[in-house]
Amino acid sequence: MARAQLGWPGQRNFVLNSATVLRDVYRLLTMVLADRELSVLARERGEPLARLRDQFVDDEFIHLLIATAVTNRARDDHMRGLRQDQNAGFQQLVHVCGRLKADVTANGEIELDFREACNKILHAEEISTEPEDGDAYTFPIIPRHAVLRGHLGQQAWEAHLDLVEYARASVRNFGDLG
């Protein structure tokens, strides 16, 4: 009598279900782009749609942002070697997702590339949004940019993440491998 195999055979951790990851990226992107429209529909605080939004918006936004950053970094870490191997046909993923002020006490900013954007999302002590020019709604909306703040050692940093460019880079990370 054959013995039944117990347990799960497992797989390599970089073999992520890209459809699941890309669905989370899609949810994040649609949340960012739809929140402005929702604010127009739900002008009054007693409006049921405003209450629905208020119940879930913060938690859902942070959850999707961090979940996509984790999977993006895992994918980038494991694919980095293949992308650097000229014979594999992969190209290094280079995509600007915002601006980084590595030291908030100093002048100057640098481009925030995709990999560093994932790092900043994962290591941020505060993730917030700030109104963009022309935003005058009855409650705060999720703009196209998130502000990430944290410390590297004793040095405070601040990053402005373009959420649309982050989503675009995420799709490239899981889709444009050739």
LINNORLIN-V227427 format. One record per pair of residues at least 6 apart in sequence whose ideal C-beta (glycine too) atoms are under 8 Angstrom apart, sorted by the first residue. I is the first residue (numbers start at 0). J is the second residue. Records with the same first field share a line. If there is no record, write none. Layout:
I=J + J
This chain:
11=77
12=73 + 77
13=73 + 74 + 76 + 77 + 78
15=70 + 73 + 74 + 173
17=173 + 174
20=67 + 70 + 71 + 74 + 169 + 173
21=169 + 170 + 173 + 174
23=63 + 66 + 67 + 70
24=67 + 166 + 169 + 170 + 173
25=166
26=63
27=60 + 63 + 64 + 67 + 162 + 166
28=162 + 163 + 166
30=56 + 59 + 60 + 63 + 141
31=141 + 142 + 143 + 162 + 163 + 166
32=163
34=52 + 56 + 140 + 141
35=136 + 140
37=48 + 52 + 140
38=136 + 137 + 138 + 140
39=136
40=46 + 48
41=47 + 48 + 49 + 52 + 137 + 138
42=49 + 137
43=49 + 137
44=137 + 138
49=138
53=138
56=141
60=141
61=126
64=120 + 126 + 145
65=120 + 121
67=165 + 169
68=116 + 117 + 120 + 121
69=121
71=113 + 117 + 168 + 169 + 172 + 173
72=114 + 117 + 118 + 121
74=172 + 173
75=92 + 113 + 114 + 117 + 172
78=89 + 92 + 172 + 176
79=91
81=87 + 89
82=89 + 90 + 91 + 92
83=89 + 91
88=177
89=176 + 177
92=113 + 114 + 168 + 171 + 172 + 175
93=112 + 113
94=112 + 113 + 164 + 167 + 168 + 171
95=110 + 111 + 112 + 113 + 164
96=111 + 112 + 113 + 116 + 160 + 161 + 164 + 165 + 168
97=110 + 111 + 116 + 144 + 158 + 159 + 160 + 161 + 164 + 165
98=108 + 109 + 110 + 111 + 158 + 159
99=108 + 109 + 110 + 111 + 115 + 119 + 156 + 157 + 158 + 159
100=107 + 108 + 156 + 157 + 158
101=109 + 151 + 154 + 156
102=154 + 155 + 156
103=155 + 156 + 157
104=155
111=119 + 158 + 159 + 160
113=165 + 168 + 172
115=158
116=158 + 160 + 165 + 168
119=147 + 149 + 156 + 158 + 160
120=126 + 147 + 160
122=149 + 151
123=147 + 148 + 149 + 158
124=148 + 149 + 150
125=146 + 147 + 148 + 149
126=145 + 146 + 147
127=145 + 146 + 148
128=139 + 140 + 141 + 142 + 144 + 145 + 146
129=142 + 144 + 146
130=139 + 142
131=142 + 143 + 144
134=140 + 142
141=162
143=161 + 162 + 163
144=159 + 160 + 161 + 162
145=159 + 160 + 162
146=157 + 158 + 159 + 160
147=157 + 158 + 159 + 160
148=155 + 156 + 157 + 158
149=155 + 156
150=156
